[in-house]
Amino acid sequence: MEPEHRFVWYLCSRIYHTTPDDPQILEMDPVQKLWMYQNWLADQNDQAELAKNHAYLLASFSNPEAVKEILGANVHSSSEAEFEESARMVKEFNKNLEEQEQTPHRRKRRTFKE
């Protein structure tokens, strides 16, 4: 089942307690529906991440070396030159950000037409 269909099922069964052909679902504002879908999807991703971390925790009791090996695959290393270049880029970005914050913003005056 596609995530969009699961979301409609979630809306109907858990939130509105109705069927998919209900006018409340059919006439829902598309922007609101998209916003609700994005939040539902983020919740699903959070639950999946929690389940994955829980599995790592449980597996670490029986085979900690295997878990270390799995988690160790995400370790990144860089040379001293790469680190210096990254630090320089961060400093430059922060400097540009500070300059933007110090620049005064002019507000436009609103004119009302009668």
C-alpha positions, 0 to 999 in steps of 0.5 A: 500500500502506498504511503498516501493511501495509508495516510488517507486510511489514517485520517479516516480511521484514527482522526475523523472516524469516517470513510474516505468518501466523507465530504469532510475528507473529500473537501479538505483544503489541499494545503492542509492535507499536504501539511498533515501528510508531511507531519504524518510521514515525519512521525512514521520516519521517527517511529522507524528510527526508534525501532531501529535503535531499539533493535541495535540496543537489544542486539548489543546484549547478545552480540555487541561486536556485530552492532559496533561493526554495523554502526562503525560503517557510518564513521567518516574520516578526513585528512587534516587539509580537508578538515581545515578547508571545512573549518574555513568554509564554516567561518566564511559562512558565519561571517557572511551571516553576521554581515547580513544580520548587521545590514539594516532592512528597510521596510516598505510603506504600505499604501492603501488604495481606496 
